[in-house]
Amino acid sequence: MSFKVAIIGRPNVGKSTLFNRLVGKKLALVDDTPGVTRDRRVHAAKLYDLHFDVIDTAGFEDAAASTLPGRMRLQTEIAIRDADLIFFTIDAKSGLMPDDRTFAEVVRKSGKPVVVVANKAEARGAQGGMLEAWELGLGEPIPVSAEHGQGMPDLRDAVIAAIGEERAFGEDEEAASDEIAVSEVLIGEDIADPDAEPVYDDTKPLRIAVVGRPNAGKSTLINALIGEERLLTGPEAGITRDSISVDWDWRGRRIKLFDTAGMRRKSKVQEKLEKLSVQDGLRAIRFAEIVIIVLDATIPFEKQDLQIADLIIREGRAPVIAFNKWDLIDNPQELLAELREKTERLLPQVRGIQAVTVSAETGRGLDRLMDAVIKTHKVWNSRVSTGKLNRWLEGILAHHPPPAVAGRRLKIKYVTQAKTRPPGFVVSCSRPDAMPQSYVRYLSNSLREAFDMPGVPIRMALRTSDNPFAGRAKKR
């Protein structure tokens, strides 16, 4: 049985840096600005031969519950409650601050085992700050440098001493690695047997990213789906910074939801921290299978919304649109007809995309949203046998053959599906470089309609067979 460790402390003491060190990846955003982390993040960690879950938390601040720092503090208190062990982190370079003493009292009252981590111990003058940490009465401070990886053996020994060898070395399940999908010319997963009948596995875990502009209601939507206040929300725009993953069970199926930072227009993103947040969101999109694009129904289809959708389509992810804040709409029927028309006109590259009206605040439309997600995921995984494809191709060529280019007719020999997730097709033709893009789009749209593949990106790759006589000198 694994155990959970919560990293607690005031802002800017290096909690996220320590989290990244234990996880072995740069998952949490790190910057010199205090208060970068706002939501709590959980991930599998390793400290030599110890395997456990580590929780990164927002910096503890003494503030009213209604304010943003107050709501961040509530998330940290939940992390303390869930943890089996607490890493109380201080900045050894600056020494003890009044807030350190206040929060040490909160940690002491929790009754959980505590390890005092004196971070930034590599700095000149850090010895004095480390000795001051004895005043907290939480045990011996462990000097570490999360940035440089110093002091980790001592931290391991302190963990074992705090919770006991039996708990520390309990059995642990292997954590799934967060691999990022790599973009290629024809992206997706290879098909081993093009003629095999497709079988959709509805028991496999599903990865869903939730994206959109700031203040569209992404975190509120995830909280409504999972039925708890897991993510920090509020009227302020741009609360979410890190891309936070949340595990959820929906109708017996395991789902990992990724909340992302709001994406503004590139010209407006000036601060380094916001750039890091957007990059973290892009990573979540590449890792996801389905991407829910949350649009504010009161101001839908801004230019940035379309750019986000185009990015998702180019990455080959399966998009679903959620028109949020539907409870604020006065004329729902008129607006719904207008939104449907705009969706078809503005996103022709994913014709038939699933679009659902929801209200994250009231919980309306969430079941329909998840049904749309599953339907889109099935299409994204769909496969068509080579025989069916070529029978379809015969009809297409008879009805609308490729045009002649420079007086020479283009010939299409056959088509086969080489990839899924998203569906990718290889078209064998005589001169791929001369094939007009308009005819490739015609093939793609006809294929989408014939085999019922609405709302997902379709990839077409043109190939030519090798000429066995190419390069040979002409015999006289």
DOFI-221018 format. One record per atom (N, C-alpha, C, CB): residue in one letter; x, y, z. Coordinates in steps of 0.02 Angstrom, whole numbers, plus 50000, padded with zeros to 5 digits. Atoms other than C-alpha are relative to their C-alpha. Last residue first. Glycine has a CB too. Layout:
! residues N
AXYZ...
//
This chain:
! residues 476
R500114998350071R509455010846088R499864993749962R500635003649970K499615004350046K509195006746272K499845002149927K499844992350011K500425002650054K508595021146381K500424996049951K499625005749964A499874996850065A509715022946533A499574996849947A500754999549981R499655004250050R508925016646693R500105004049935R499614993449986G499274999649993G508545029246830G500384995949949G500204997850068A499734993349990A506715024646848A500764999750007A499685003250062F499564998250056F506295007646774F500315006950008F499604999849934P499425004550003P505594999846934P500495001949945P499774992949990N499935002050070N504475015146962N500624995649993N500055006449953D499354999250030D504075015847148D500004997649928D500544996350041S499605006249998S502235017447193S500665001149964S499614994049968T499945003050066T501585034947225T500424993750006T500305005049949R499395003950013R500925041347390R500004997849927R500054993850048L499955002250069L499655054447445L500674996649989L499915005949951A499304999850024A499285055947630A500024997049930A500474996050048M499905003150066M497515060447687M500745000849980M499535003349946R499364998950033R497155063947871R500034996249934R500594997850046I499835005750044I495395065447940I500635001849963I499414998349950P499554998750056P495045076848089P500154993749961P500665003250025V499315001549983V493515071948192V500455001849940V500094992450019G499714996649944G491745079048195G500714998350020G499604998950057P500094992949987P490795066848087P500445002550057P499275001550016M499444997949957M491485050148025M499945007550016M500684998449967D500274997249938D489935041547950D500575001650050D499494995150032F499865004749945F490785030447819F499825002950068F500734998049999A500165006950018A490075038747662A500074995250059A500444997749943E500725000950007E490015056447734E499824992649987E499735004349943R500314998549935R491805056947800R499254998549997R500115007350019L499855005849957L492425048447640L499665000950069L500764999150009S500415005650025S491565061547532S500094993850044S500184998349928N500704998749981N492305075447639N499544994449977N499765006649969S500075000349927S494075068247628S499275001050021S500445005350033L499945007049979L493965064747441L499874999350075L500694997249982Y500615003450025Y493325082447407Y500014992650021Y499965000649923R500544998249953R494705089647519R499354996649979R499905007650002V499865003749938V496005080047415V499455001450052V500705001850029Y500245006850012Y495165086947257Y500144995550061Y500354997049938S500745000050002S495325104847321S499734993049989S499755004849945Q500255000749932Q497135101647368Q499244999950003Q500275005750044P500264993849969P497535098847184P499734998750070P499455003249956M500715000749980M498565083047145M499765006450034M499924993950049A500434996250045A500185088047056A499264999850020A500074997349930D499844992949995D501375082947197D499555004349956D500735001149980P500254996949938P500525065947215P500125007550002P500334996850060R499574994249988R500805061047031R499755003850062R500015004749938S499444999650048S500185043446988S500475005950015S499735000749930C500174996750063C499105039747141C500625001149957C499665006850014S499475001450050S499085028747296S499795003149933S500134992349993V500275000350067V497985036547431V500584999049951V499595006549982V499474999350050V498495032947611V499674999049931V500584994850011F500075004050061F497165036047743F500575001549952F499325001449966G499524997850050G497275042047924G500004995349940G500715000550029P499985004150061P495855040948050P500475003049948P499304999249971P500604999750040P496355050648208P500054995549938P499855007149978R499864995449946R496655040448318R500475005749980R500304996350058T500604997849964T496775027448180T500225005250051T499624993950035K499974997749930K498115024648050K499295000850028K500385006650005A499375001949969A498495016047883A500025001750075A500575003549966Q499924996549937Q496785015947802Q500624997450035Q499374999150045T500025004449942T496905010747619T500075004150064T500554994549996V499964996549936V496595019147451V499964994850056V499435005350007Y500385003049945Y496875012647274Y500075004550061Y500254992750015K500005007450005K497535017047101K499584996850055K500714997450002I500015002549931I497145035647079I499914992449997I499425003350042K500295006549987K497675042146908K500044998350074K500354994549958L499745003149938L497965060246863L499634993550012L499915004950061R500495002249952R497595064446680R500334996950061R499514995149969R499945007249982R498965073546586R499514998350056R500734998350022G500195004350056G498675089946492G500044992650015G500425001549942A499514999250055A499655100446616A499864995049944A500724999150026V499524994749984V498535093846757V500545000049946V500314998950071A499385000550039A496975083746711A500445006050018A499854999849923P499924995750060P495665083446848P500654998449963P499985007350021P499524994649988P495315068646964P500105004149936P500684997250024P499295002050004P493735058746923P500465005950013P500154997049931H499604993950004H492015064146988H500744998149999H499855004850061H500434994149995H490605051246973H500405006449989H499665000250069A500485000050055A491615036446908A499585006450000A499544993950006L499634998850062L493095040447021L499535000149940L500544994749990I499774993150000I491955042047174I500335001749933I500495001350058G500584995650011G491045025747137G500205007349995G499494999150056E500245001350068E492675016147118E499425004649983E499794992749991L499574996250046L493355024347277L499774999149928L500734997850007W500214993049997W491885017647381W500395004249949W500115002950071R500655000050033R492274999947322R499705007150000R499514995150036N499895000050072N494085003847365N499364999349960N500474994449981L499734993750023L493675009147542L500075000249924L500695001350032K500544995050000K492534994347575K500255006749972K499735001050071G500505001950050G493904982047523G499445005249994G499704993250016T499754997950066T495254991247622T499504998449945T500674996549985S499595005050035S494264989347783S500195002449931S499624993349996V500375002350059V493685005047874V500444995149962V499785006049955R499595002950053R494265009148051R499544997549943R500444994250027S500325004250052S493525020148187S500484997849946S499425003749969N499695006750001N494515025948340N499774995749942N499864996450065W499284998750002W494095044548317W500394993449996W500225003950062V499844998050069V492295039448277V500755000849992V499635006549981K500115005950042K492175030048443K500185001549927K499264997650005H499435004549989H492955044748535H499944993749958H500064998250075T499444997450037T491675056548459T500614995550006T500185007150023K500165000850071K490225045948523K500585002349956K499365003949982I499935007250017I491035044548695I499874998949926I499534995750043V499295001849995V491275063548707V500114992749979V500265001150073A499674997450061A489505066948644A500744998349999A499915007749996D500225004350055D488805055448780D500325002249934D499235000149994M499605006249996M489895064848906M499784995049946M499934996850069L499314998550019L489145081548851L500424993750000L500305005250049R499984999550073R487375074648855R500715001549976R499525005549976D500075006950027D487665069049035D500025000149924D499354996850024L499365003449991L488325086549080L499974992849973L500204999950074G499695002150063G486835095749003G500644996050007G500145006049960R500445001950056R486305105249160R500424998049939R499535005949982G499945007250015G487455104849311G499594997749941G499824996150060T500615003649978T486855121849378T500044992449988T499395002749964E500234997349936E488525131349375E499404996050026E499805007449992A499585003049947A489315120549239A499755002250068A500745002049990S499914995049947S487875125149124S500384996750056S499305002850024V499955002249930V487915115448962V500005006050046V500654995850011T500114994449955T487465116948777T500014997450072T499325003749985V500515001049948V488245103048672V499945006450042V500174993950045A500044993949961A489215103348508A499414999650047A499945006349953Q500495000349946Q489795087248422Q500035006550040Q500124993850046I499725000249931I490765091348263I499445000150051I500485006050011G500395004449958G489805087348101G500254999550072G499984993149970R500724999650013R491125094347985R499624995050043R499854998849925V500275005549959V492845094448065V499245000349994V500235000650077Q499515005550000Q493815104547934Q499794994350045Q500685002550020P500155004950053P492245115247904P500484994050000P500035003349933L499565005949990L492425123848073L499864994749947L499904997150072L499344997949977L491765141648046L500494994250010L499945003850064R499674995450046R490255137347937R500725001550020R499615006549996E499895003250065E489645121748027E500405004549953E499334998249968T499545005749990T489885129548199T500164996749933T499694994850048K499324997449994K489115146148145K500514994350007K500075004750060E499804997450066E487515137648085E500725002350001E499535005849978R499925005850045R487365127548245R500245002149931R499344996149994L499365003449983L487695143048350L500124994049956L499994997950073E499454995850024E486305152848261E500684996650013E499985006950035A500005000550073A485035138848286A500585004049970A499335002549970L499785006850017L485505137948471L500044999049924L499524994850031L499275000349996L485385156848490L500264993149979L500245001750071E499714996050054E483595157248428E500764999449999E499795007550008Q500165003250064Q483065142848541Q500315003849941Q499244999649991P499605005950017P483995149248696P499864997049931P499874994750052N500365002650059N483305167148700N500354993649975N499975005349943D500714998249997D483755173448876D499604996949942D499925007550000I500284998350065I485455164848895I499245001250006I500154994449949L500044992750005L486265165549069L499675002449935L500705003050004D500514997549954D485885147249109D499935007649997D500164997950072W500644999950035W486855142348953W499435002650044W499834993049974K500384994349974K488465147349043K499335000749963K500415006649992N500124999449928N489465134748938N499615006550016N500675000050039F500224993049992F489355130348753F499785000950073F499415001749950A500484999149946A490355114148758A499845007450005A500284997350068I500134993149977I491205109548594I499484999950055I499765004449941V500714999549983V491965092248567V499895007050027V499774994450052P500314994549963P493645089948480P499264999150013P500115006449963A500724999950017A494565073748437A499655005450040A499684993050015R500445001949944R496455076448439R499275000449978R500135004550062G500325006450011G497465076348277G499584997650058G500514994949985E499675005049957E498685090048330E499684993149992E499965002150074R499345001250028R498085100448182R500394994850040R500405006549997I500105004050061I496285098448243I500684998349969I499555003849950I500205006849979I496745104248419I499934995549939I499335000250039L499415003349970L497685119448350L499854992850019L500235003950063D499555001850056D496205123948238D500624996550025D500195006349960A500305005850035A495015123348388A500464997749943A499305001849972I499925005749955I496165134948488I499744993649967I499635001250067Q499295001950003Q496265146848340Q500154994050045Q500445005950021L499875003550063L494375146748323L500734997849994L499805004449940D500345006549996D494135151148507D500144995849937D499245000950008Q499575004549961Q495455164948491Q499694993050007Q500135002950068K499455002350043K494465173348351K500444994950036K500425005949976E499504994850009E492925174048463E500564997249957E500275002650070F499644999650063F491675160448428F500395006649991F499514999249943P499695005750032P490505162748576P500385001849937P499484994749984I499554997050051I490185178248684I500374994349963I500525004950034T500184992950006T488685174048796T500445003749950T500045003450068A500584999350044A488895155348763A499785007349992A499424995950027D500484996049962D490645155948838D499415001549954D500335006650028L500144993350026L491535142248742L499495003450046L499734999749927V500534996549963V492325126848822V499945007149972V500165000150078I499894992850008I493285116348696I499425003650034I500075002049924I500634996149994I493245098448761I500185007449996I499634998450067V499914993349973V494785089148696V499335003650000V500535004049959I500564995550014I494675070248674I500175006850031I499324997250028E500325003150058E496245059448664E499425004449977E499744992850018A500705002149996A497365069448780A499784996349937A499555006250011F500055006249961F499275069848790F499294997349999F500225001250071R499655005350036R499465082648650R499934993350035R500745001749992I500375001450062I498125093748727I500324994249963I499975006349955A500605003949981A498945092448900A499594998249938A499575004050049R499765006849985R500615098048824R499414995550019R500515000250058L499885003350065L499735113048748L500244992950010L500515004049958G500655001750029G499065117648921G500074996449933G499575006249991D500245005849961D500815116848996D499324997749973D499955001950075Q499615005850023Q501425128348855Q499784993650037Q500755001250011V500275001950065V499995140348897V500374993949973V500045005949951S500665003049989S500505140649081S499704997549934S499525005150032L499905006749973L502335143549038L499344996450009L500385000350068K499745004150055K501855158248927K500114992850023K500665003049974E500585001850042E500775165049069E500234995849941E499635006449976L500415004949964L502285164349187L499404997849959L499755002850067K499685006650006K503445173049063K499564994650031K500695000050034E499645002449940E502275187849053E500264993049988E499545000250061Q499354996849993Q501845194948881Q500404996950057Q499925007450011V499625003949950V500345185048818V500715002850004V500024992449983K500144997449933K499265198048731K500404996550055K499264999250014S499754993249994S500025195248558S499895002950070S499675004549948K499285000149991K499775176448574K500285007050012K500344996849940R499644999050063R497905178248598R500745000950013R499725006249963R500154993650032R497325171448766R500375000549933R500205005950045M499534998050053M497315153348821M499775006549967M500064994449946G500334996550055G496505149648988G500505002649950G499585005850027A500044992749992A497545137749093A499645002949939A500715003150007T499454996150029T497145119249078T499905007450013T500074998749925D500204992950001D496125106349173D500595004149976D499755002450072F499464995149995F496535088549122F499705007049997F500534999049943L500174993450025L495255074849156L500585004850011L499365002750036K499534995149973K495805056649173K499845006749967K500754997949988I499874994150042I494355044649148I500495004550036I499335003849983R499514995549970R494105026949215R500165005749950R500654996150019R499424999050043R492495019049152R500485005250031R499785002349929G499545005749998G491225011649272G500615000749957G499644993849980R500365006150021R489845023849226R500474994149995R499655001349933W500654998450030W491065038449246W499694993749971W500075005549946D500325006250023D492555036049365D499305001949976D499974994650057W500735000249991W493675051249385W499734993449973W499665006049964D500265006650015D495535054949402D499264999650018D500404994550038V500475002549949V495995073449397V499754993249977V499415005050011S500375006150019S497485080549302S499594997550059S500484994549975I500135004749945I498035098649330I499604994049975I499625003450058S500465004850030S498835109349193S499914994350051S500274997349931D499755006650017D499605122949301D499474996049963D500244996250062R499344999050032R499005140849293R500304993449978R500485003650048T499615006150012T497145140949336T500655001749964T499594994949958I499815003149935I496505157549406I500444993949988I499364997950039G499315002549998G496575166649238G500214997050066G500465005549984A499755003450061A495015177349253A500714997750011A499955004749939E499394997250030E494345181249429E500214996049938E500575000150051P500164995150053P492535176149461P500615002849965P499595005650029G500194993449975G493065160549556G499865004749943G500545002950045T500414996150046T493685142749542T499845006750031T499344996249982L500124993249977L495055131849620L499605003949947L500675003750016L499584994850030L494915113749570L499785006950023L499964999649923R499315002350006R494285098649669R500475005549975R500054994049953E499614993950012E492655106349728E500744998249999E499855005450055E499664997449940E491695089949710E500415006249981E500474994650032G500434999349941G490435081649593G500365002150063G499674993650013I499785004849949I491655074849462I499615000650066I500745001050014L499995006950026L490745083149316L500174995050055L500514999449944A500695002350008A490295099149410A499984992849977A499625004649951N500285000949933N492105101649469N499284997349996N500015006650039I499705006249974I492695098849289I499744998650071I500775000450001L500295005750036L491455111949225L500284993450026L500155000649924T500685001049974T491955124549359T499674993949967T499565006349990S499925003249934S493785122349309S499324998650032S500425004450047K499705006750008K493375125949126K500054996350067K500705000649968G500335004749954G492145140449154G500284992949997G499274999849987A500545003350037A492525152049007A499644995050044A500274996549937N500664998649971N493515163549123N499424997149960N499915007550006P500074998849927P495105163149018P499285001650018P500465005850022R499744993449980R494895156148840R499935000950075R499625005649962G500414994350019G494655137548813G500325006550021G499314999550032V499644994050019V495275120148855V499515005649983V500474998649940V500514994750003V494685104348944V500375006649987V499575000450066A499764993449981A495795089248910A499445005049992A500625002149958I500384994350025I495065071548912I500325006550025I499254999750022R499674993849979R496035055248931R499665006049965R500774999949981L500084994750049L495005039148926L500325006450027L499255001249984P500014993249972P495375022849016P500015005349945P500615001150047K499344996949995K494935007048917K499955007050030K500345000449930T499755000749931T493284998648960T500685003550008T500064992650018D500274994749957D492315004448805D500214999250073D499254999949996D499955002349931D493424994448687D499775005650046D500744997950016Y499894994549953Y492854998048509Y499994997450071Y499465005649990V500365001549937V493094983248392V500165005750048V500204993050030P499854995849941P493564986548210P499584998050060P499895007349983E500604996449979E493464971848087E500155004150063E499414995150013A500325002649939A495174967148019A499395004350018A500514999950059D500635003250016D495564971547838D499634997450061D500114994249952P500494995350029P496924984547871P499314996949987P500275002849936D500365003750051D497864972447989D499455004549971D499694993450028A499635006150018A499214980648096A499684996349941A500064995350061I500475005650004I498464998048097I500394993949976I499405001649951D499965004550058D499715011248155D499474994550005D500704997049995E499745006649983E499155024148283E499984995549939E499614996950058G500485004949977G498955042448238G500344993550016G499464998949948I499975001749929I499895055748140I499464995050018I499935006350043L500645003549991L500135055747952L499994997550072L499914994149947V500384998050060V501505068547924V499314997050003V500374997849935E499665002150060E502065065848104E499605002649940E500094992249997S500324998350064S501605073148273S500444997749942S499885007649995V499544996650045V502235064148428V499665001249933V500654995849991A500075002350069A500975060048564A500455004149954A499275000449977I500314995150044I501645064448736I499984997249929I500385006750002E499644998950064E501985050448859E499615005049957E500104993349962D500364995050038D501325052149036D500385001649936D499895006550042S499584994550023S501975035849109S499595004749956S500614997449962A500004999650074A500745025049202A500405006149979A499285000449972A500364994350027A501235022749383A500055000049924A500285006650028E499604996150047E501725005449441E499585005649971E500294995549944E500165001450070E500704999849589E500445004549956E499245001349985D500234994250038D501565000749757D499864998149928D500525005650002E500055001250072E501834987549888E499705006149966E499574993749986G500595003850020G502324994350059G499984999349924G499365003550024F499825004850052F504124999950089F499414995749980F500574995750024A499584997050052A503725015950185A500144995349942A500665002350030R500414995650042R502265008550282R500415002749942R499725005850042E500535004150029E503284993850352E499565004249953E499564997050056E499775003950058E504845004550375E499434996249966E500554995150020G499845006949987G504025017350489G500174996149937G499434996750036I500605004350009I503095033550453I500144992650011I499725001049930A500644996849983A504295046950517A499414995249996A499885005949954A500044999149927A505925036950523A499315002750020A500555004850024I500055006649969I505675030750344I499915000650076I500614995749984V500675002750017V505325048450283V499904993350034V499924999349924A500494996549957A506855055350376A499294997449987A500045007549988D499955002849932D507975042150295D499495003250046D500715001050028R500265006950002R507375047250122R500004996950069R500424995649951L500734999450003L507645065750161L499674993049999L499785004049938D500234998449932D509425061950215D499245000550003D500325006650025P499925006049957P509755053050049P499755001250071P500734997850002M500555004950010M508965068049955M500094993550041M499964998249926G500345001749938G510145081150031G499444994849993G499715006050030Q499595001449942Q510665089049866Q499574998250060Q500465006050017G500055007049981G509615087649708G500434998150060G500184995849943H499395003750020H510185104149632H499994992750022H500605003550030E499764997950066E508535113849630E500584995749976E500215007350001A500455003050050A507765104249775A500245001649929A499285002450010S500044995350056S509255108849883S499594996649946S500725002249974V500015002650069V509065099950049V500075005849951V499354996049987P499774995350051P509405102550235P500014996949931P500705002650019I499575003550048I508295091250342I500235004949947I499614993949967P500064997750070P507595100250495P500494996349955P500115007649996E499384997850032E507545089550654E499895002349929E500524994350002G499485004950011G505855088850739G500605002949963G499734994149962L500265005550041L504245098750729L500544994849985L499725002749934G500205005749959G504595110550873G499714994249962G499515002350050L500685001950017L504595125850761L499744994350043L499964998149926E500484996449957E506125132750851E499284998049985E500085007549990W500105004049939W507225119250769W499455003250044W500664999450040A500585004450010A506945128750606A499884995450059A500114995849938E500604996749975E508125142450668E499394995349997E499865006449960L500005000849927L509575130350642L499395003350032L500655003150030M500165007049985M509135129050458M499974998950076M500524995349968G500725001150010G509045147850440G499804992950017G499815001649928G500364996649947G510795149650516G499244998949995G500155007549999Q499925003949938Q511535136350402Q499605003250057Q500744999650020A500605004149988A510805144950248A500044996150065A499914995149942G500374997649942G512115158850255G499394995850016G499805007049989R499564997549947R512755155550080R499575002750057R500495005549972A499854992850001A511475145849979A500465001950058A499355004150004E499364999050033E511565126849959E500225007350003E499964997749928A499465000749952A510205124450091A500695001049969A499974993250033K499504994950020K508895131249971K500605000050047K499675007049999N499804999550070N507595120350061N500485005849989N499385000749955A499674993550006A507505116350247A500285000749930A500555001050054V499534999750056V506255101950243V500275007149994V499664997749933V499844993050016V505395098750410V500555000149948V500235003950065V499284999350012V504695081050407V500125007249981V500264995049944V499734994250035V502975079250488V500754999249991V499845006550037P499264999949996P501895064550543P500285005649956P500304993149980K499655004250049K500045069750544K500765000150012K499845002449927G499825006449970G499155076250701G500374995349952G499404996750025S500265005350043S498295090150603S500164993150027S500295000749930K500685001749980K498585102050749K499714994349957K499545006149996R499965003749937R500465101850717R499314997650022R500325004350055V499765006750016V500185106850534V500034995750063V500705000449968V500535003450037V499125121850585V500194992849986V499845003749934E500515001649950E500425126850717E499424996349967E499755006450034A499745005849963A501805125750586A499494997850052A500685001750034F500205005950037F500725137450481F500274993650032F500235000449928T500735000750000T500845151450609T499784993549967T499675005949963R500205002049932R502715148850639R499244998950004R500225005350052D499765006849988D503105149150453D499764997450068D500774999649995D500485004650030D501995164650432D500214992750010D499925001449926P500595000849956P503095174150557P499484995049972P499665006750010M500434994150005M504625170550448M499404998950047M499765001249926L500705000549981L506015158050485L499655006749994L499934997450072G500155001549930G507635159450388G499264999850014G500335005150045S500304994149968S507935168450222S499834998850074S499385002249963K499614994050018K509155155650150K499745006250036K499995001149924A499434999549953A508385140750242A500405006349986A500454993849993D499444997350039D506735143650150D500585001150048D499805006749964I499824993149984I505475132350238I500585002149955I500205000850076T499424997250035T504545116650185T500125007250020T499904999549924F500084992949985F503415106450298F500635003549976F499895001250078F499364996750007F503445089550208F499885007550013F500334998849928I499954993150023I501885081350276I500735002149997I499605004750047L499384996849976L501525062750289L500045007049971L500634995849980D499765004249945D499935052450269D500625002950033D500154992849976A499315002649998A499085065650163A500124995450060A500505005850001D499935006150040D497215068050129D500684996650009D499895001549927R500475005149976R496895080450271R500104993349964R499285002449992I499755002249935I498455090450229I499564994450027I500015006050051A499415004150012A497905091150047A500294997350065A500545004049962I500265006450024I496175097450099I500584995249988I499585000849935E500255003549940E497035111150200E499714993249982E499475004450036T499415002649964T498015116050043T499794996250063T500475005750019Q499745005750039Q496405117649942Q500604996850036Q500205002249929L500475005549988L495675128750081L500234993849962L499295002149977R499845003049935R497245139650073R499554994150016R499955005350056M499405004150010M496955142649887M500194996450065M500595004349975R500245006150033R495175148449928R500604995349984R499625001749934G500385003949951G495895160850054G499754993449970G499425004050026P499535003549955P497225166749930P499654995750052P500455005150036L499645005250037L495795170049804L500524996550043L500335003049938T499504997550049T494745179549932T500344994149965T500535004350036S500324998250063S493145172950014S500495002349947S499505005550013A500205005950038A494075163350151A499705001849932A499494995950040A500715001549992A494975178850215A499784994549953A499575006349989A500464995450035A496875178050210A499284997850011A500165000349924D500504998349950D498385170550301D499535005249969D500325002750066E500054992949986E499345162750158E499435001250048E499905004049935F500454998449945F499985144850135F499995007650011F500204996350065G499684997149941G500835143149965G499485002050052G500435006149981A499894992750003A499825132349847A500335002450064A499325003749988T500544995749976T500055113549855T500185007449989T499874998750075D499754993150001D501035099749769D499435004650019D500315001849930I500494994850013I500445082449824I500365006850003I499414999850051V499824993649971V501625067449814V499495005349978V500735002149980D500334994550036D501095049449789D500185006550036D499224999049997F500584997049966F502325036049849F499685005249954F500215003350068H500504998250051H503755024649799H499385002550035H499834993949953L500664998549973L505315023449911L499545002249942L500035005550055D500415006150000D506855014649841D499315001150029D500364994550038Y499595006049998Y507755030849788Y499554993849999Y500454999950063L499424997549963L506425044149817L500454994050015L499795003850066K499505005049980K505075040849688K500575003450035K500254995949939A499324997649989A503475050249649A500454994350023A500015005750052A499575005349973A501735046849579A500725002550004A499964993649956H499645004050050H500775062949551H500414994750035H500455004449954V499795006549973V499495074049639V500354996149945V499394996150029R499855004850053R499265092749601R500274993650032R500525002949948R499575005549976R498445105349715R500074994849946R499704996950065D500365006249989D497835121049629D500474994850030D499684997349935R500654998349970R498635138249649R499594993750015R499615004649954T500465005749993T500495136549612T499365002150035T500344994250040V500115002850067V501355152649556V499494994350003V500664997549969G500705001850012G501125161249725G499854997449931G499575005950013P500365003849948P502795170249738P499284998549978P499995004050066T500584996449974T503625175149572T499664995950055T499495001649944D499794996349941D505335166849551D499425003850032D500555004949981D499784993350017D504545154049434D500195003650064D499435004049962V499544997149951V504165135449431V500215006949976V500624995450011L499694993850022L502685127249343L500425002950056L499475005149977A500274994049968A502365109449403A500385006149974A500054999650077L500724999650009L502715095049283L499715006550028L499664994150035K500194993049987K504595096449261K499255000949986K500425004949957K500194996350060K504885077749277K499845007250019K499394996749963G499525001550052G505725066149404G499845003349934G500054992749990V500365003150056V504215066049519V500484997949945V499475004849973L500245006649978L505285069249674L499654996249944L499525000950060R499425004249984R506285083449592R499774992950019R500425003050057N499705002250064N504715090949514N500594995350011N500225006049959F500495004550031F503865091449686F500294997349934F499335003749987L499925006449965L505435099249764L499534994749970L499865000850076T499355002550021T505385113049631T500144993250033T500575005050018S500085002950067S503525115049662S500654997249973S499715005149952K500405006149995K503815117549850K499934996549932K499305001650027G499745005350044G505265129649828G499614993650002G500704998650018V499475003649963V505025142049972V500274994249959V499734997550067N499324998950024N504095154549861N500554996850043N500135007349996P499824999150071P502415155049953P500765000949990P499645006049971R500214993450025R502235148150131R500235000949928R500285005750045G499564994449981G502415129550160G499735006549974G500714998949974I500344994249972I501665112350130I500525005450016I499594998050064I499474995049991I502225097550022I499665006650018I500445000749935A500194993250020A500945083750049A500575004850014A499355002250037V499614994849969V501555065550050V499765006749974V500774999149987K500034993450032K500395051050014K500405005150041K499285002449992F500184994649954F500715032750054F500035006649963F500465000150062S499604994050006S500715016949948S499785005150052S499955003049929M500424994050000M500005000050000M500445006250000M499525000050061
//
